[in-house]
Amino acid sequence: EDSVRNAIGADGAVEGFSFETHIAYYRGLGLSMVEAPDVVVDGEAVPVEDLRLRYKGVARTFAELADIADVGTFAEILVRLPGGLAPGEHEITVNQRLRVSYMPILTENRFTRKVTVDR
């Protein structure tokens, strides 16, 4: 909640937006066990190649997490979207998929939030 903000690039242009998230598991999991989430913004699916996960200040593609054994609980998802989100209300849906070592299936956790962007 209240973490959605437009992301400004080094050149000063709005290159997308970000929001904080947590790993929807009661324990932290190694980042290598986090699959790329489905992200839908105002009814439009975001391509996986436009998603990054920023953890401890470093942004990576979800494919780059395969070798990261660090245990995380909170992180930030970055969405490349030239111009970012327009001011006003938006609906964001995230379906997070986790591979838990002792479970034979992917766990899925879907949440939807209506958020307001100021600028």
N, CA, C and O atoms as a GROMACS GRO file, in nm:
protein
  476
    1GLU      N    1   0.083  -0.119   0.000
    1GLU     CA    2   0.000   0.000   0.000
    1GLU      C    3   0.088   0.126   0.000
    1GLU      O    4   0.192   0.130   0.065
    2ASP      N    5   0.044   0.225  -0.072
    2ASP     CA    6   0.110   0.357  -0.074
    2ASP      C    7   0.255   0.353  -0.119
    2ASP      O    8   0.333   0.440  -0.080
    3SER      N    9   0.294   0.256  -0.199
    3SER     CA   10   0.433   0.250  -0.242
    3SER      C   11   0.449   0.269  -0.393
    3SER      O   12   0.561   0.270  -0.444
    4VAL      N   13   0.338   0.285  -0.466
    4VAL     CA   14   0.347   0.300  -0.612
    4VAL      C   15   0.394   0.440  -0.644
    4VAL      O   16   0.337   0.539  -0.598
    5ARG      N   17   0.502   0.446  -0.725
    5ARG     CA   18   0.554   0.576  -0.766
    5ARG      C   19   0.619   0.563  -0.902
    5ARG      O   20   0.671   0.456  -0.938
    6ASN      N   21   0.616   0.670  -0.978
    6ASN     CA   22   0.683   0.671  -1.107
    6ASN      C   23   0.834   0.669  -1.086
    6ASN      O   24   0.885   0.726  -0.989
    7ALA      N   25   0.904   0.603  -1.178
    7ALA     CA   26   1.050   0.587  -1.168
    7ALA      C   27   1.117   0.682  -1.268
    7ALA      O   28   1.086   0.680  -1.387
    8ILE      N   29   1.207   0.763  -1.217
    8ILE     CA   30   1.279   0.860  -1.298
    8ILE      C   31   1.416   0.801  -1.333
    8ILE      O   32   1.490   0.757  -1.245
    9GLY      N   33   1.450   0.802  -1.463
    9GLY     CA   34   1.579   0.751  -1.508
    9GLY      C   35   1.690   0.853  -1.487
    9GLY      O   36   1.664   0.965  -1.444
   10ALA      N   37   1.812   0.814  -1.518
   10ALA     CA   38   1.928   0.901  -1.501
   10ALA      C   39   1.918   1.026  -1.586
   10ALA      O   40   1.974   1.130  -1.550
   11ASP      N   41   1.845   1.019  -1.698
   11ASP     CA   42   1.830   1.135  -1.786
   11ASP      C   43   1.715   1.225  -1.745
   11ASP      O   44   1.688   1.325  -1.811
   12GLY      N   45   1.646   1.191  -1.636
   12GLY     CA   46   1.536   1.272  -1.586
   12GLY      C   47   1.400   1.235  -1.644
   12GLY      O   48   1.298   1.291  -1.602
   13ALA      N   49   1.397   1.143  -1.739
   13ALA     CA   50   1.270   1.101  -1.800
   13ALA      C   51   1.204   0.994  -1.714
   13ALA      O   52   1.271   0.914  -1.649
   14VAL      N   53   1.071   0.994  -1.713
   14VAL     CA   54   0.996   0.890  -1.641
   14VAL      C   55   1.002   0.764  -1.727
   14VAL      O   56   0.950   0.762  -1.838
   15GLU      N   57   1.064   0.660  -1.674
   15GLU     CA   58   1.085   0.538  -1.752
   15GLU      C   59   0.994   0.423  -1.709
   15GLU      O   60   1.000   0.315  -1.767
   16GLY      N   61   0.911   0.447  -1.610
   16GLY     CA   62   0.820   0.342  -1.564
   16GLY      C   63   0.770   0.374  -1.425
   16GLY      O   64   0.760   0.490  -1.386
   17PHE      N   65   0.739   0.269  -1.351
   17PHE     CA   66   0.694   0.289  -1.213
   17PHE      C   67   0.739   0.170  -1.130
   17PHE      O   68   0.783   0.068  -1.184
   18SER      N   69   0.727   0.183  -1.001
   18SER     CA   70   0.767   0.076  -0.910
   18SER      C   71   0.667   0.065  -0.796
   18SER      O   72   0.591   0.158  -0.768
   19PHE      N   73   0.670  -0.050  -0.731
   19PHE     CA   74   0.590  -0.069  -0.611
   19PHE      C   75   0.659  -0.172  -0.524
   19PHE      O   76   0.726  -0.262  -0.573
   20GLU      N   77   0.641  -0.157  -0.395
   20GLU     CA   78   0.699  -0.251  -0.300
   20GLU      C   79   0.611  -0.374  -0.290
   20GLU      O   80   0.489  -0.367  -0.307
   21THR      N   81   0.674  -0.484  -0.262
   21THR     CA   82   0.602  -0.609  -0.246
   21THR      C   83   0.674  -0.694  -0.141
   21THR      O   84   0.783  -0.659  -0.096
   22HIS      N   85   0.614  -0.801  -0.104
   22HIS     CA   86   0.680  -0.895  -0.013
   22HIS      C   87   0.660  -1.035  -0.068
   22HIS      O   88   0.567  -1.059  -0.145
   23ILE      N   89   0.746  -1.125  -0.030
   23ILE     CA   90   0.730  -1.263  -0.070
   23ILE      C   91   0.617  -1.320   0.014
   23ILE      O   92   0.623  -1.321   0.137
   24ALA      N   93   0.515  -1.367  -0.053
   24ALA     CA   94   0.393  -1.413   0.014
   24ALA      C   95   0.411  -1.554   0.070
   24ALA      O   96   0.345  -1.650   0.028
   25TYR      N   97   0.501  -1.563   0.163
   25TYR     CA   98   0.530  -1.690   0.229
   25TYR      C   99   0.568  -1.656   0.372
   25TYR      O  100   0.629  -1.552   0.396
   26TYR      N  101   0.533  -1.741   0.464
   26TYR     CA  102   0.553  -1.705   0.605
   26TYR      C  103   0.699  -1.703   0.646
   26TYR      O  104   0.731  -1.653   0.754
   27ARG      N  105   0.787  -1.755   0.564
   27ARG     CA  106   0.931  -1.747   0.586
   27ARG      C  107   0.992  -1.680   0.464
   27ARG      O  108   0.930  -1.676   0.357
   28GLY      N  109   1.109  -1.627   0.478
   28GLY     CA  110   1.178  -1.578   0.359
   28GLY      C  111   1.220  -1.695   0.272
   28GLY      O  112   1.246  -1.805   0.323
   29LEU      N  113   1.226  -1.673   0.143
   29LEU     CA  114   1.272  -1.776   0.050
   29LEU      C  115   1.392  -1.722  -0.025
   29LEU      O  116   1.407  -1.600  -0.042
   30GLY      N  117   1.477  -1.812  -0.070
   30GLY     CA  118   1.586  -1.769  -0.157
   30GLY      C  119   1.527  -1.707  -0.282
   30GLY      O  120   1.427  -1.756  -0.336
   31LEU      N  121   1.587  -1.599  -0.329
   31LEU     CA  122   1.533  -1.531  -0.446
   31LEU      C  123   1.531  -1.620  -0.569
   31LEU      O  124   1.454  -1.597  -0.662
   32SER      N  125   1.615  -1.723  -0.571
   32SER     CA  126   1.615  -1.817  -0.683
   32SER      C  127   1.484  -1.895  -0.691
   32SER      O  128   1.457  -1.960  -0.792
   33MET      N  129   1.403  -1.890  -0.587
   33MET     CA  130   1.276  -1.963  -0.585
   33MET      C  131   1.158  -1.875  -0.623
   33MET      O  132   1.043  -1.919  -0.618
   34VAL      N  133   1.185  -1.750  -0.661
   34VAL     CA  134   1.080  -1.656  -0.700
   34VAL      C  135   1.070  -1.657  -0.852
   34VAL      O  136   1.166  -1.624  -0.922
   35GLU      N  137   0.954  -1.693  -0.903
   35GLU     CA  138   0.928  -1.691  -1.047
   35GLU      C  139   0.884  -1.550  -1.087
   35GLU      O  140   0.841  -1.471  -1.003
   36ALA      N  141   0.895  -1.519  -1.215
   36ALA     CA  142   0.846  -1.390  -1.264
   36ALA      C  143   0.695  -1.383  -1.240
   36ALA      O  144   0.622  -1.475  -1.277
   37PRO      N  145   0.649  -1.276  -1.180
   37PRO     CA  146   0.506  -1.264  -1.152
   37PRO      C  147   0.429  -1.220  -1.277
   37PRO      O  148   0.487  -1.166  -1.371
   38ASP      N  149   0.300  -1.243  -1.276
   38ASP     CA  150   0.212  -1.180  -1.374
   38ASP      C  151   0.174  -1.046  -1.315
   38ASP      O  152   0.127  -1.040  -1.201
   39VAL      N  153   0.193  -0.939  -1.390
   39VAL     CA  154   0.154  -0.806  -1.345
   39VAL      C  155   0.057  -0.748  -1.449
   39VAL      O  156   0.088  -0.746  -1.568
   40VAL      N  157  -0.058  -0.702  -1.402
   40VAL     CA  158  -0.160  -0.644  -1.489
   40VAL      C  159  -0.190  -0.505  -1.435
   40VAL      O  160  -0.220  -0.488  -1.317
   41VAL      N  161  -0.182  -0.405  -1.523
   41VAL     CA  162  -0.207  -0.266  -1.484
   41VAL      C  163  -0.324  -0.214  -1.566
   41VAL      O  164  -0.317  -0.209  -1.689
   42ASP      N  165  -0.430  -0.176  -1.498
   42ASP     CA  166  -0.550  -0.125  -1.565
   42ASP      C  167  -0.596  -0.218  -1.677
   42ASP      O  168  -0.634  -0.172  -1.785
   43GLY      N  169  -0.591  -0.349  -1.651
   43GLY     CA  170  -0.639  -0.448  -1.747
   43GLY      C  171  -0.539  -0.489  -1.853
   43GLY      O  172  -0.570  -0.576  -1.935
   44GLU      N  173  -0.420  -0.429  -1.855
   44GLU     CA  174  -0.318  -0.461  -1.955
   44GLU      C  175  -0.205  -0.541  -1.890
   44GLU      O  176  -0.145  -0.497  -1.792
   45ALA      N  177  -0.176  -0.659  -1.945
   45ALA     CA  178  -0.066  -0.742  -1.894
   45ALA      C  179   0.067  -0.677  -1.928
   45ALA      O  180   0.086  -0.626  -2.039
   46VAL      N  181   0.160  -0.680  -1.834
   46VAL     CA  182   0.294  -0.627  -1.855
   46VAL      C  183   0.383  -0.743  -1.901
   46VAL      O  184   0.388  -0.846  -1.834
   47PRO      N  185   0.454  -0.728  -2.014
   47PRO     CA  186   0.544  -0.835  -2.058
   47PRO      C  187   0.654  -0.859  -1.955
   47PRO      O  188   0.704  -0.765  -1.892
   48VAL      N  189   0.690  -0.986  -1.937
   48VAL     CA  190   0.791  -1.022  -1.836
   48VAL      C  191   0.924  -0.950  -1.862
   48VAL      O  192   0.996  -0.920  -1.766
   49GLU      N  193   0.957  -0.922  -1.987
   49GLU     CA  194   1.084  -0.854  -2.015
   49GLU      C  195   1.084  -0.709  -1.966
   49GLU      O  196   1.189  -0.645  -1.963
   50ASP      N  197   0.968  -0.656  -1.928
   50ASP     CA  198   0.960  -0.520  -1.874
   50ASP      C  199   0.956  -0.517  -1.722
   50ASP      O  200   0.932  -0.412  -1.663
   51LEU      N  201   0.979  -0.631  -1.658
   51LEU     CA  202   0.977  -0.640  -1.512
   51LEU      C  203   1.117  -0.662  -1.456
   51LEU      O  204   1.198  -0.734  -1.515
   52ARG      N  205   1.145  -0.598  -1.344
   52ARG     CA  206   1.269  -0.618  -1.270
   52ARG      C  207   1.233  -0.629  -1.123
   52ARG      O  208   1.128  -0.581  -1.079
   53LEU      N  209   1.320  -0.694  -1.047
   53LEU     CA  210   1.306  -0.701  -0.902
   53LEU      C  211   1.425  -0.629  -0.842
   53LEU      O  212   1.540  -0.665  -0.869
   54ARG      N  213   1.397  -0.527  -0.761
   54ARG     CA  214   1.506  -0.458  -0.692
   54ARG      C  215   1.508  -0.507  -0.548
   54ARG      O  216   1.410  -0.496  -0.475
   55TYR      N  217   1.624  -0.561  -0.510
   55TYR     CA  218   1.643  -0.614  -0.375
   55TYR      C  219   1.778  -0.566  -0.327
   55TYR      O  220   1.880  -0.584  -0.394
   56LYS      N  221   1.778  -0.503  -0.210
   56LYS     CA  222   1.901  -0.446  -0.153
   56LYS      C  223   1.969  -0.351  -0.252
   56LYS      O  224   2.091  -0.348  -0.263
   57GLY      N  225   1.886  -0.273  -0.323
   57GLY     CA  226   1.938  -0.170  -0.412
   57GLY      C  227   1.981  -0.214  -0.550
   57GLY      O  228   2.022  -0.130  -0.630
   58VAL      N  229   1.973  -0.344  -0.580
   58VAL     CA  230   2.016  -0.395  -0.710
   58VAL      C  231   1.894  -0.445  -0.788
   58VAL      O  232   1.817  -0.527  -0.737
   59ALA      N  233   1.876  -0.395  -0.911
   59ALA     CA  234   1.765  -0.437  -0.996
   59ALA      C  235   1.811  -0.549  -1.089
   59ALA      O  236   1.915  -0.539  -1.154
   60ARG      N  237   1.732  -0.656  -1.093
   60ARG     CA  238   1.765  -0.772  -1.177
   60ARG      C  239   1.640  -0.819  -1.251
   60ARG      O  240   1.528  -0.797  -1.204
   61THR      N  241   1.659  -0.883  -1.366
   61THR     CA  242   1.547  -0.952  -1.430
   61THR      C  243   1.515  -1.074  -1.343
   61THR      O  244   1.597  -1.114  -1.260
   62PHE      N  245   1.400  -1.131  -1.362
   62PHE     CA  246   1.365  -1.249  -1.283
   62PHE      C  247   1.451  -1.368  -1.322
   62PHE      O  248   1.477  -1.455  -1.239
   63ALA      N  249   1.494  -1.374  -1.448
   63ALA     CA  250   1.584  -1.482  -1.490
   63ALA      C  251   1.718  -1.472  -1.416
   63ALA      O  252   1.781  -1.574  -1.388
   64GLU      N  253   1.761  -1.351  -1.386
   64GLU     CA  254   1.888  -1.332  -1.316
   64GLU      C  255   1.882  -1.371  -1.169
   64GLU      O  256   1.986  -1.376  -1.102
   65LEU      N  257   1.765  -1.399  -1.117
   65LEU     CA  258   1.751  -1.441  -0.977
   65LEU      C  259   1.788  -1.588  -0.957
   65LEU      O  260   1.805  -1.632  -0.843
   66ALA      N  261   1.801  -1.662  -1.066
   66ALA     CA  262   1.825  -1.807  -1.056
   66ALA      C  263   1.947  -1.842  -0.972
   66ALA      O  264   1.950  -1.949  -0.911
   67ASP      N  265   2.047  -1.755  -0.968
   67ASP     CA  266   2.169  -1.785  -0.894
   67ASP      C  267   2.179  -1.710  -0.762
   67ASP      O  268   2.285  -1.712  -0.698
   68ILE      N  269   2.072  -1.645  -0.719
   68ILE     CA  270   2.076  -1.565  -0.596
   68ILE      C  271   2.016  -1.646  -0.482
   68ILE      O  272   1.896  -1.674  -0.481
   69ALA      N  273   2.098  -1.684  -0.388
   69ALA     CA  274   2.052  -1.765  -0.276
   69ALA      C  275   2.009  -1.680  -0.157
   69ALA      O  276   1.956  -1.733  -0.059
   70ASP      N  277   2.029  -1.549  -0.165
   70ASP     CA  278   1.993  -1.460  -0.056
   70ASP      C  279   1.845  -1.477  -0.022
   70ASP      O  280   1.763  -1.496  -0.112
   71VAL      N  281   1.812  -1.470   0.104
   71VAL     CA  282   1.675  -1.485   0.148
   71VAL      C  283   1.612  -1.347   0.158
   71VAL      O  284   1.664  -1.258   0.225
   72GLY      N  285   1.500  -1.332   0.092
   72GLY     CA  286   1.433  -1.202   0.093
   72GLY      C  287   1.290  -1.214   0.140
   72GLY      O  288   1.225  -1.317   0.123
   73THR      N  289   1.241  -1.107   0.199
   73THR     CA  290   1.100  -1.100   0.233
   73THR      C  291   1.036  -0.977   0.169
   73THR      O  292   0.921  -0.984   0.126
   74PHE      N  293   1.108  -0.866   0.161
   74PHE     CA  294   1.055  -0.744   0.100
   74PHE      C  295   1.144  -0.701  -0.015
   74PHE      O  296   1.267  -0.712  -0.007
   75ALA      N  297   1.083  -0.654  -0.122
   75ALA     CA  298   1.157  -0.610  -0.239
   75ALA      C  299   1.070  -0.509  -0.314
   75ALA      O  300   0.963  -0.472  -0.267
   76GLU      N  301   1.119  -0.467  -0.428
   76GLU     CA  302   1.047  -0.370  -0.510
   76GLU      C  303   1.041  -0.424  -0.653
   76GLU      O  304   1.141  -0.472  -0.706
   77ILE      N  305   0.923  -0.416  -0.713
   77ILE     CA  306   0.909  -0.455  -0.854
   77ILE      C  307   0.912  -0.329  -0.937
   77ILE      O  308   0.839  -0.234  -0.910
   78LEU      N  309   0.997  -0.330  -1.038
   78LEU     CA  310   1.010  -0.218  -1.131
   78LEU      C  311   0.943  -0.258  -1.262
   78LEU      O  312   0.965  -0.368  -1.312
   79VAL      N  313   0.862  -0.168  -1.316
   79VAL     CA  314   0.791  -0.193  -1.442
   79VAL      C  315   0.835  -0.088  -1.541
   79VAL      O  316   0.813   0.032  -1.520
   80ARG      N  317   0.897  -0.132  -1.651
   80ARG     CA  318   0.934  -0.038  -1.758
   80ARG      C  319   0.808   0.001  -1.832
   80ARG      O  320   0.740  -0.084  -1.889
   81LEU      N  321   0.778   0.130  -1.832
   81LEU     CA  322   0.660   0.183  -1.900
   81LEU      C  323   0.689   0.328  -1.931
   81LEU      O  324   0.672   0.414  -1.845
   82PRO      N  325   0.734   0.359  -2.055
   82PRO     CA  326   0.770   0.497  -2.088
   82PRO      C  327   0.659   0.594  -2.047
   82PRO      O  328   0.542   0.576  -2.083
   83GLY      N  329   0.696   0.697  -1.974
   83GLY     CA  330   0.600   0.795  -1.924
   83GLY      C  331   0.539   0.758  -1.790
   83GLY      O  332   0.476   0.843  -1.726
   84GLY      N  333   0.555   0.634  -1.747
   84GLY     CA  334   0.503   0.592  -1.617
   84GLY      C  335   0.352   0.588  -1.614
   84GLY      O  336   0.286   0.577  -1.717
   85LEU      N  337   0.298   0.599  -1.495
   85LEU     CA  338   0.154   0.600  -1.475
   85LEU      C  339   0.103   0.744  -1.469
   85LEU      O  340   0.164   0.829  -1.405
   86ALA      N  341  -0.006   0.771  -1.536
   86ALA     CA  342  -0.067   0.904  -1.533
   86ALA      C  343  -0.122   0.930  -1.392
   86ALA      O  344  -0.157   0.836  -1.322
   87PRO      N  345  -0.128   1.056  -1.351
   87PRO     CA  346  -0.189   1.086  -1.221
   87PRO      C  347  -0.332   1.033  -1.215
   87PRO      O  348  -0.404   1.036  -1.315
   88GLY      N  349  -0.372   0.985  -1.100
   88GLY     CA  350  -0.507   0.933  -1.081
   88GLY      C  351  -0.506   0.791  -1.029
   88GLY      O  352  -0.403   0.740  -0.983
   89GLU      N  353  -0.622   0.727  -1.036
   89GLU     CA  354  -0.639   0.593  -0.981
   89GLU      C  355  -0.605   0.487  -1.086
   89GLU      O  356  -0.637   0.500  -1.204
   90HIS      N  357  -0.539   0.381  -1.039
   90HIS     CA  358  -0.503   0.268  -1.124
   90HIS      C  359  -0.527   0.139  -1.047
   90HIS      O  360  -0.523   0.137  -0.924
   91GLU      N  361  -0.553   0.033  -1.121
   91GLU     CA  362  -0.568  -0.099  -1.059
   91GLU      C  363  -0.450  -0.185  -1.099
   91GLU      O  364  -0.420  -0.200  -1.218
   92ILE      N  365  -0.381  -0.240  -1.000
   92ILE     CA  366  -0.265  -0.326  -1.023
   92ILE      C  367  -0.294  -0.463  -0.963
   92ILE      O  368  -0.330  -0.475  -0.846
   93THR      N  369  -0.276  -0.565  -1.047
   93THR     CA  370  -0.291  -0.704  -1.002
   93THR      C  371  -0.157  -0.773  -1.018
   93THR      O  372  -0.092  -0.761  -1.122
   94VAL      N  373  -0.117  -0.845  -0.916
   94VAL     CA  374   0.008  -0.921  -0.920
   94VAL      C  375  -0.024  -1.065  -0.882
   94VAL      O  376  -0.090  -1.090  -0.781
   95ASN      N  377   0.024  -1.159  -0.964
   95ASN     CA  378   0.014  -1.301  -0.930
   95ASN      C  379   0.156  -1.350  -0.907
   95ASN      O  380   0.233  -1.366  -1.002
   96GLN      N  381   0.190  -1.372  -0.782
   96GLN     CA  382   0.325  -1.413  -0.744
   96GLN      C  383   0.332  -1.565  -0.739
   96GLN      O  384   0.245  -1.630  -0.679
   97ARG      N  385   0.436  -1.620  -0.802
   97ARG     CA  386   0.456  -1.766  -0.802
   97ARG      C  387   0.588  -1.798  -0.733
   97ARG      O  388   0.692  -1.739  -0.764
   98LEU      N  389   0.582  -1.892  -0.640
   98LEU     CA  390   0.701  -1.932  -0.564
   98LEU      C  391   0.722  -2.082  -0.574
   98LEU      O  392   0.627  -2.160  -0.576
   99ARG      N  393   0.848  -2.120  -0.582
   99ARG     CA  394   0.885  -2.262  -0.577
   99ARG      C  395   0.937  -2.291  -0.437
   99ARG      O  396   1.048  -2.251  -0.401
  100VAL      N  397   0.858  -2.358  -0.359
  100VAL     CA  398   0.897  -2.395  -0.223
  100VAL      C  399   0.954  -2.536  -0.230
  100VAL      O  400   0.889  -2.627  -0.282
  101SER      N  401   1.074  -2.554  -0.177
  101SER     CA  402   1.149  -2.678  -0.199
  101SER      C  403   1.074  -2.805  -0.160
  101SER      O  404   1.094  -2.908  -0.223
  102TYR      N  405   0.990  -2.802  -0.060
  102TYR     CA  406   0.924  -2.924  -0.015
  102TYR      C  407   0.781  -2.937  -0.066
  102TYR      O  408   0.707  -3.024  -0.020
  103MET      N  409   0.741  -2.851  -0.160
  103MET     CA  410   0.607  -2.861  -0.217
  103MET      C  411   0.619  -2.900  -0.364
  103MET      O  412   0.703  -2.844  -0.435
  104PRO      N  413   0.538  -2.993  -0.411
  104PRO     CA  414   0.551  -3.042  -0.549
  104PRO      C  415   0.492  -2.949  -0.655
  104PRO      O  416   0.503  -2.978  -0.774
  105ILE      N  417   0.431  -2.839  -0.614
  105ILE     CA  418   0.369  -2.746  -0.709
  105ILE      C  419   0.415  -2.603  -0.680
  105ILE      O  420   0.463  -2.574  -0.570
  106LEU      N  421   0.398  -2.516  -0.778
  106LEU     CA  422   0.422  -2.373  -0.754
  106LEU      C  423   0.309  -2.320  -0.666
  106LEU      O  424   0.193  -2.354  -0.687
  107THR      N  425   0.343  -2.238  -0.569
  107THR     CA  426   0.238  -2.171  -0.493
  107THR      C  427   0.208  -2.040  -0.565
  107THR      O  428   0.299  -1.975  -0.617
  108GLU      N  429   0.084  -2.001  -0.569
  108GLU     CA  430   0.044  -1.878  -0.635
  108GLU      C  431  -0.031  -1.791  -0.536
  108GLU      O  432  -0.114  -1.839  -0.458
  109ASN      N  433  -0.001  -1.663  -0.541
  109ASN     CA  434  -0.065  -1.566  -0.453
  109ASN      C  435  -0.101  -1.445  -0.537
  109ASN      O  436  -0.013  -1.376  -0.587
  110ARG      N  437  -0.230  -1.420  -0.553
  110ARG     CA  438  -0.278  -1.310  -0.637
  110ARG      C  439  -0.335  -1.201  -0.546
  110ARG      O  440  -0.411  -1.227  -0.453
  111PHE      N  441  -0.297  -1.078  -0.578
  111PHE     CA  442  -0.358  -0.966  -0.506
  111PHE      C  443  -0.381  -0.851  -0.602
  111PHE      O  444  -0.306  -0.831  -0.698
  112THR      N  445  -0.486  -0.776  -0.576
  112THR     CA  446  -0.522  -0.660  -0.658
  112THR      C  447  -0.537  -0.541  -0.565
  112THR      O  448  -0.598  -0.551  -0.458
  113ARG      N  449  -0.482  -0.429  -0.607
  113ARG     CA  450  -0.493  -0.305  -0.529
  113ARG      C  451  -0.533  -0.191  -0.622
  113ARG      O  452  -0.486  -0.183  -0.736
  114LYS      N  453  -0.618  -0.105  -0.573
  114LYS     CA  454  -0.644   0.022  -0.641
  114LYS      C  455  -0.553   0.123  -0.576
  114LYS      O  456  -0.553   0.139  -0.454
  115VAL      N  457  -0.474   0.191  -0.659
  115VAL     CA  458  -0.374   0.286  -0.607
  115VAL      C  459  -0.395   0.420  -0.675
  115VAL      O  460  -0.451   0.428  -0.784
  116THR      N  461  -0.351   0.524  -0.608
  116THR     CA  462  -0.358   0.658  -0.665
  116THR      C  463  -0.217   0.712  -0.681
  116THR      O  464  -0.137   0.711  -0.587
  117VAL      N  465  -0.188   0.760  -0.801
  117VAL     CA  466  -0.059   0.819  -0.831
  117VAL      C  467  -0.078   0.971  -0.834
  117VAL      O  468  -0.166   1.022  -0.903
  118ASP      N  469   0.005   1.042  -0.758
  118ASP     CA  470  -0.007   1.188  -0.751
  118ASP      C  471   0.052   1.256  -0.872
  118ASP      O  472  -0.006   1.350  -0.926
  119ARG      N  473   0.169   1.210  -0.915
  119ARG     CA  474   0.235   1.272  -1.030
  119ARG      C  475   0.325   1.176  -1.100
  119ARG      O  476   0.388   1.212  -1.199
   0.00000   0.00000   0.00000
